[in-house]
Amino acid sequence: MLNLSLDSDALRPLIEAVVAETVSRLADEQARLGDVLAFDEPTAARLLSLESHQLRDERLRKRITASQIVGRRIRYVREDLLAYLARNRTEART
């Protein structure tokens, strides 16, 4: 059995750097998306950390709402993605 002890003060700079980088990337992504009203399937899948085929399958199973626009193109509005995430929340395990 491995017994590992870490000093939280020693880890603090690393954790702060990781959090700062994550927040920076999130801000960059939000700025890049700007005023987009709806996302195509590859973009929506990436925002949900899914593969495009996984999101398509969820849509076909009616687990996520999407809109069909001219040319039968599928689009997801921000509310579709947020509602999907909210419906699929689970309790954290300790």
N, C-alpha and C positions, 0 to 999 in steps of 0.2 A: 504494500500500500504506500502510495506516495503522499507525503505530507508537505505541502507547499505553503510558505508564509511570505506574504508580500507587504512591504511598507507602503501604505496609502500615500504618504507624502512623496515618496519616490516616484509613484505612478502618476501623481497629479499632473505634472507637465505633459506627459504623454497623452493622457485623457483630454486635457485642455486643447492640445494640438489637433487631436482627432476630431473633437467636437467643432473646433473652429474651421477646420477643412470641410467638414460635412455641411455646416451652415453656409459656408462660402459657396460650395457647389450647388446647394439648394437655391441660394439667391441668384446665382448665375443661370440656373435652369429656369427659374421663375421669370427672370428678365428676358430670357430667350423666347419663352412662350408668349410673353406679352399679352396682347389683347385677343388671342386666339379664342374663338367661340366654341369650336369643336375639334376633336382630334381624330386622325385616321387610326386604323387598327394598330399598325406598328408603333405609332407614338403612344397611344393609350396603353398598349401592352407594356411598353418600356416604363411608363409612369407607374404602372402597377407591379413592376418587376416580374412580368410574365413574358412568355414567348407569344408571338402573334397567334399561333395555332391554339394555344391554351385559351387566350381571350376569345377567339372565334368560337371554340367549343363551349365556353361559358355562355356566350350569346345565344348559340343554337340551343342550349339547354334551358334558355330563358332565365339564367341566373344573374344576368346583367342587362340593363336596358341600353338600347342604341337607337340611332336614327338612320333612316335610309334616305339618301338624297339623290339627286339626278344621276342617272347612270347606275343605279343600284349600289352606289358607294355607301359604305357604312361609316358613320361618325359617332363619336361619344362626346357628350358634353361633360364638363367638369362635375356636374351634379350626378351624372350616371356613375362616374368613377368613385366619387365620395360615398354614394349610397351603397355601391358594391362593397367597398371597404367596411362600411359601418355594419352591413348585414353579416359580414364574415369575421367579426371580431371574436376573439376567444379570451378566456381568462388566462392570466399568466400563471405558470406553474412554478412552484418553489421547491 
